[in-house]
Amino acid sequence: MTPDPYAQLARHLHALGMGYPLKDDLVDILRANFSPAEAEVALALPNTRIPLELVTADEVAANLSRPVEEVADALEGLAKRGLLFSGTTDDGRPGYALHQVGYGFPQTFFLKGERTPHAKDMAGRMVKYFRSPEIQETYGATPTKAFRYIPVQEAIEGPFQAVYPYEMMEVVIRRARTIAVGHCPCRMTARLLGKALCDHPLEVCLKYDELAEYLIERGMARQIDADEALAIIRLAEESGLVHLVDNSQDGIKHTCNCCEHACWNVGPIARRRLARDDIMATYFLRTTDEEACAGCGACIEACPVDALVMGDEVPTVDEAVCLGCGLCAIPCPNDAVRLKRRTDVALPPATFAELHGRIQEEKAAS
């Protein structure tokens, strides 16, 4: 019997550092997007690279008994449809890479904000495929987490000291050479399925550098400058959205602005389906200046994961749930919200490459 190329491709993608949970639903998703010939080409792309690391058509063709021109056409066709990452190699040639979870999959179906039949079909398939156990498997498989929360600006101003540059959204944005904005895939999925779970803004998903360049080139996001990106950040904070970035000090590729209603990380934590530290890196916890606090409770309503309850006089914090996002500082009338740095976690890896090299090593050793 001839091997099923879709089942083979599912196993190939499962072995990635940010690998796809292996389920029949994944095979069905691949079958709905790849022809058999395209699946075979995707199988020839390496699955031992970090996200966004490119290979040329020549390298892919070397793993197939097909002419380079035919392989190049297939790779380009897949990239145009958002099924492969693409860019330019250091020597100026077109390059391609498999999408890894969180770095193109399943975001490319939804970033444009389109409400097409295919987008709706993919939304239904993704909701069925990627549930809490799959989130746990993907993001909790290794001690090093791929993503971290970063506090809102208001929470790190004033009395909070010793903030590293990579812990400030403005620094992340100013460091980026290229910035793009697309629609939130999580909230778009909900809208496509007729589940208006919240009225948070949609076009707030920020991408940087080569990931931004890819999405702009392929028409999946629009290019913006740093000032517009900072305006989006302010809008996100005012709307009660949590900043999520790559868990590295440098080379950050995106900022998600997440809600507790639809998003894959804040939502399951808020509903107590997943433990925060099992899937995310959190470097801060909220505390309270008891002398300044008026006990008004405004911060309790602002917490996206219900980590705050009113004590006898001031709010108390469930430190196992708190995201350290700082959203509770925004409505505080007395500047009583403080952040404290966690002492039980190490600093993030220095670079994006180091982050994902570490994840690959840990996954291989598990």
ZAMARGU-4260 file (C-alpha; in steps of 0.2 Angstrom, whole numbers, plus 5000, padded with zeros to 4 digits):
<rodrens>
0) 5000/5000/5000 | 5006/5017/4995 | 5010/5028/5011 | 4997/5042/5014 | 5007/5058/5011
5) 4996/5068/5023 | 4999/5056/5037 | 5017/5056/5033 | 5017/5075/5033 | 5007/5076/5050
10) 5021/5065/5058 | 5035/5076/5050 | 5026/5092/5057 | 5024/5084/5074 | 5043/5082/5075
15) 5046/5101/5073 | 5053/5110/5088 | 5036/5119/5089 | 5027/5104/5083 | 5009/5100/5078
20) 4999/5088/5090 | 4997/5072/5081 | 4979/5069/5078 | 4967/5063/5064 | 4961/5081/5063
25) 4978/5087/5058 | 4978/5075/5043 | 4961/5081/5038 | 4967/5099/5039 | 4982/5095/5028
30) 4972/5086/5016 | 4960/5101/5014 | 4975/5112/5010 | 4989/5102/5001 | 4988/5092/4985
35) 4997/5075/4987 | 5011/5082/4976 | 5012/5097/4987 | 5012/5087/5003 | 5027/5077/4996
40) 5037/5093/4993 | 5033/5099/5011 | 5039/5082/5017 | 5056/5087/5009 | 5058/5102/5019
45) 5069/5100/5035 | 5060/5098/5052 | 5075/5101/5062 | 5077/5119/5060 | 5071/5133/5071
50) 5056/5143/5066 | 5059/5155/5051 | 5075/5147/5046 | 5076/5146/5027 | 5081/5133/5014
55) 5082/5135/4995 | 5073/5126/4982 | 5089/5117/4977 | 5091/5110/4995 | 5073/5104/4994
60) 5075/5096/4977 | 5090/5087/4982 | 5078/5077/4993 | 5066/5073/4979 | 5068/5065/4962
65) 5060/5081/4953 | 5068/5095/4943 | 5073/5111/4953 | 5061/5122/4943 | 5046/5111/4947
70) 5050/5111/4966 | 5053/5129/4966 | 5036/5132/4958 | 5028/5121/4971 | 5036/5130/4985
75) 5031/5147/4979 | 5013/5141/4976 | 5012/5135/4994 | 5020/5151/5001 | 5008/5162/4991
80) 4993/5152/5000 | 5001/5155/5017 | 5006/5137/5019 | 5024/5139/5020 | 5035/5153/5027
85) 5046/5162/5014 | 5060/5175/5013 | 5077/5179/5006 | 5092/5169/5011 | 5108/5178/5016
90) 5115/5176/4998 | 5099/5183/4991 | 5090/5168/4985 | 5072/5163/4988 | 5070/5153/5004
95) 5056/5143/5012 | 5052/5135/5029 | 5039/5124/5036 | 5027/5134/5047 | 5029/5130/5065
100) 5015/5131/5078 | 5014/5150/5083 | 5024/5155/5068 | 5012/5154/5054 | 5001/5140/5059
105) 4986/5142/5060 | 4988/5161/5060 | 4989/5163/5041 | 4972/5157/5038 | 4965/5172/5048
110) 4977/5187/5049 | 4969/5195/5033 | 4953/5196/5042 | 4944/5188/5028 | 4927/5179/5030
115) 4929/5167/5016 | 4921/5150/5015 | 4939/5142/5017 | 4943/5153/5032 | 4927/5148/5040
120) 4930/5130/5036 | 4948/5132/5044 | 4941/5140/5059 | 4929/5126/5063 | 4943/5113/5060
125) 4955/5123/5071 | 4943/5124/5085 | 4940/5105/5084 | 4959/5101/5083 | 4967/5113/5095
130) 4959/5112/5112 | 4967/5113/5129 | 4976/5096/5129 | 4984/5101/5112 | 4989/5118/5119
135) 4997/5109/5134 | 5006/5097/5123 | 5013/5111/5111 | 5017/5125/5123 | 5020/5114/5139
140) 5031/5101/5132 | 5048/5109/5137 | 5054/5118/5153 | 5058/5133/5142 | 5042/5142/5135
145) 5041/5149/5118 | 5031/5165/5124 | 5030/5177/5139 | 5019/5190/5145 | 5026/5208/5145
150) 5018/5222/5156 | 5008/5237/5151 | 5018/5253/5151 | 5008/5260/5165 | 5013/5246/5177
155) 5031/5249/5175 | 5032/5267/5176 | 5034/5277/5193 | 5041/5267/5208 | 5045/5251/5198
160) 5063/5250/5195 | 5076/5240/5186 | 5066/5236/5171 | 5076/5228/5157 | 5074/5235/5140
165) 5066/5219/5133 | 5052/5221/5146 | 5045/5237/5138 | 5034/5236/5123 | 5041/5253/5116
170) 5058/5246/5116 | 5053/5230/5107 | 5044/5240/5094 | 5058/5253/5091 | 5071/5239/5089
175) 5061/5231/5074 | 5067/5235/5057 | 5050/5231/5049 | 5032/5230/5057 | 5016/5223/5051
180) 4999/5222/5059 | 4986/5209/5055 | 4970/5203/5063 | 4970/5193/5079 | 4968/5174/5073
185) 4959/5169/5090 | 4946/5182/5089 | 4944/5180/5070 | 4941/5162/5073 | 4927/5166/5085
190) 4919/5178/5073 | 4920/5166/5058 | 4910/5154/5069 | 4897/5166/5074 | 4904/5167/5092
195) 4906/5186/5096 | 4913/5182/5113 | 4919/5200/5115 | 4921/5217/5107 | 4939/5218/5108
200) 4948/5226/5093 | 4954/5214/5079 | 4968/5222/5070 | 4980/5222/5084 | 4992/5207/5080
205) 5009/5214/5077 | 5024/5205/5068 | 5042/5211/5066 | 5057/5209/5055 | 5057/5193/5043
210) 5040/5187/5049 | 5032/5205/5046 | 5041/5205/5029 | 5034/5188/5024 | 5016/5193/5029
215) 5017/5210/5020 | 5024/5202/5004 | 5010/5188/5004 | 4997/5201/5007 | 4992/5194/5024
220) 4996/5210/5035 | 4999/5228/5031 | 5015/5237/5035 | 5015/5251/5048 | 5028/5262/5057
225) 5033/5262/5075 | 5021/5276/5079 | 5006/5267/5073 | 5012/5251/5082 | 5013/5261/5098
230) 4996/5268/5095 | 4989/5250/5093 | 4998/5245/5109 | 4989/5259/5118 | 4973/5254/5111
235) 4976/5236/5116 | 4980/5241/5134 | 4965/5253/5135 | 4954/5238/5129 | 4961/5226/5142
240) 4971/5215/5131 | 4987/5206/5137 | 5004/5208/5128 | 5012/5192/5123 | 5029/5191/5115
245) 5042/5178/5111 | 5052/5173/5126 | 5068/5180/5121 | 5077/5196/5125 | 5081/5200/5107
250) 5075/5195/5090 | 5056/5196/5095 | 5045/5191/5080 | 5028/5196/5086 | 5017/5204/5099
255) 5000/5196/5102 | 4987/5206/5111 | 4976/5193/5119 | 4959/5192/5128 | 4952/5180/5141
260) 4937/5176/5129 | 4945/5169/5113 | 4964/5168/5115 | 4973/5152/5116 | 4983/5157/5131
265) 4974/5169/5142 | 4957/5160/5140 | 4962/5143/5146 | 4971/5151/5161 | 4956/5162/5165
270) 4945/5146/5165 | 4957/5136/5175 | 4959/5123/5162 | 4977/5125/5161 | 4990/5131/5173
275) 4999/5147/5169 | 5017/5140/5171 | 5013/5125/5161 | 5011/5135/5145 | 5018/5152/5147
280) 5033/5161/5155 | 5028/5175/5167 | 5042/5186/5175 | 5031/5198/5186 | 5018/5197/5199
285) 5006/5210/5205 | 5007/5217/5223 | 4999/5231/5232 | 5005/5247/5240 | 4993/5245/5255
290) 4996/5263/5261 | 4990/5270/5244 | 4976/5258/5240 | 4959/5264/5243 | 4951/5247/5242
295) 4940/5253/5228 | 4941/5236/5219 | 4943/5244/5201 | 4958/5233/5198 | 4949/5217/5202
300) 4937/5220/5187 | 4952/5224/5176 | 4961/5207/5179 | 4958/5196/5164 | 4961/5180/5174
305) 4952/5183/5190 | 4968/5183/5200 | 4962/5196/5212 | 4949/5196/5226 | 4946/5209/5239
310) 4953/5206/5256 | 4949/5215/5272 | 4955/5231/5266 | 4966/5228/5250 | 4965/5216/5235
315) 4974/5199/5237 | 4983/5191/5223 | 4983/5172/5218 | 5001/5171/5213 | 4999/5155/5204
320) 4987/5163/5191 | 4993/5181/5190 | 5000/5185/5173 | 5010/5200/5178 | 5002/5209/5164
325) 4999/5225/5174 | 4982/5228/5167 | 4976/5231/5184 | 4987/5247/5186 | 4977/5256/5172
330) 4961/5259/5182 | 4969/5262/5199 | 4965/5280/5205 | 4979/5280/5218 | 4994/5272/5209
335) 4994/5258/5222 | 4997/5243/5210 | 5015/5237/5210 | 5024/5223/5200 | 5037/5213/5208
340) 5050/5202/5199 | 5048/5183/5201 | 5064/5176/5209 | 5060/5158/5205 | 5063/5160/5186
345) 5078/5163/5176 | 5079/5177/5163 | 5073/5174/5145 | 5086/5167/5133 | 5096/5181/5125
350) 5091/5178/5107 | 5077/5170/5096 | 5089/5157/5090 | 5095/5153/5107 | 5077/5151/5113
355) 5072/5139/5100 | 5088/5130/5100 | 5085/5127/5119 | 5067/5121/5115 | 5073/5109/5102
360) 5086/5101/5114 | 5074/5099/5128 | 5061/5091/5117 | 5074/5079/5110 | 5079/5074/5128
365) 5061/5071/5134
</rodrens>
